[in-house]
């Protein structure tokens, strides 16, 4: 593309409960919804943890500990072209908290989910 605008298109397919892939795709959609909700939860917890000069709440502590525990594994799985931009824990000064969380969730769940959906559709 020559210009910087991207156009996103969607295609809706209705699958009846009797279809052989209905159960699989129903579960995949539920997993996608859960992933979306988890992402929003993490974003809210990180943003609110850096917005105040108070001690972290228990859920905020849990989210930060989860991010800290998985950051090394995430950096190991980066592709060659992205190794120059490793994941770092968000801090109060970090402007890119949203980018960090988006990459965190995408690296773990969304790519795997979309690959499985594409594979299932190809098998039809």
N, C-alpha and C positions, 0 to 999 in steps of 0.2 A: 504494500500500500504506500502510496506516495504521501498522502496527508496523515496527520496524527490521529484522526478520528477513527474509532472502531465502531462497527455496527454489530450489536448482538441480536441474534434471532433465536426464537424458540420454536419448537414444534411439539404440539401436544398430541399424545397418542393415548387413547383409552383402551385399557386391557381389561377384559371381562374376567370375573372371578374363576371361570372355568378354564382359562388359558393355562398352558403348562408352565409359563414363567410368572404367573400372577403372584404366587407366594414369595418367590425370590425378589421380584421387583417391589412388592409391597414392603418387604423387610428392608430393602436397599433404600427406599424412600424414607422409611422410619429412621434408619441410621443417618441419612443425610439431614433430616430435621433435628435429630439429637446432636449432630455435629455442629449445626448452625447455632443451636441454643447454647451448647458448651462454649463455642467461640464468643458469643455475646457475653456469657457469664464471665469468662476470663478477661475480656476487655474491660468490663465494668469493674471487676475487682482490682485490676492493675491501675486503671485511671483513678479510682477512688483512693487507692492506697498512697498515691503520690500527690493527691490534692490537698492534704492536710498535714499539719505538723504534730500529729497525734500518733500513738502506737498503733500498729496494725491490728485489725480485728482478726478473729480466728480464721475466717474464710479467706481473708487476704493473705494471711500467713501460709495457709495451705496451698493457695495458688502459687505464691512466690517459691515455696519449697518444691512444688511440682515442676515449675519451670527450671529451677536450679538443678534438679535431679536429672532432667532429660536434655539439658543443653549440649552436653558433650556428645551424646548419641546423635543429636540433630546435626551437629557440625561434621561428624564422621560421614553422614549420608549425603552431604552436599555434593553436587556435581562439580566437575573440574572448573567450569566457568564461574561458579559461585563461591569457590573456596576463598576468594579474595575478600568476600563479605561474610565472615562468620557470624553466627548468632551470638549476641551478648545479652546478658540480663538487662532488662529495662531499669532505668534509674530515674530519679526525679528530674534530672536534667535532660533526659532523652526525649527528643521530639518524635522519634520514630517508634513509639510504643505500639501503635496500631499496626505498623508494618511488621514489627517483630512478631506480634501475636498472629497476624495473618499468615506469615511464613511458617510459624510454629504449627498451626492447625493444618495448613495445606500440606506441609511436608509429611504429616503423619496420616491423616485420614482421608482427605478429599481426593487426593490423587489415586489412592488405592480403590476408593469407592467408584470413581469414574472409570478406571481401568476395568473393574469387574463388570460394570454395567455395559461398557462397550463390548467386552468379550461375550457376555450373555446375548446381546443383540446380534452379534455376528454368527452365533451358533444357531440362530433361527434359520 
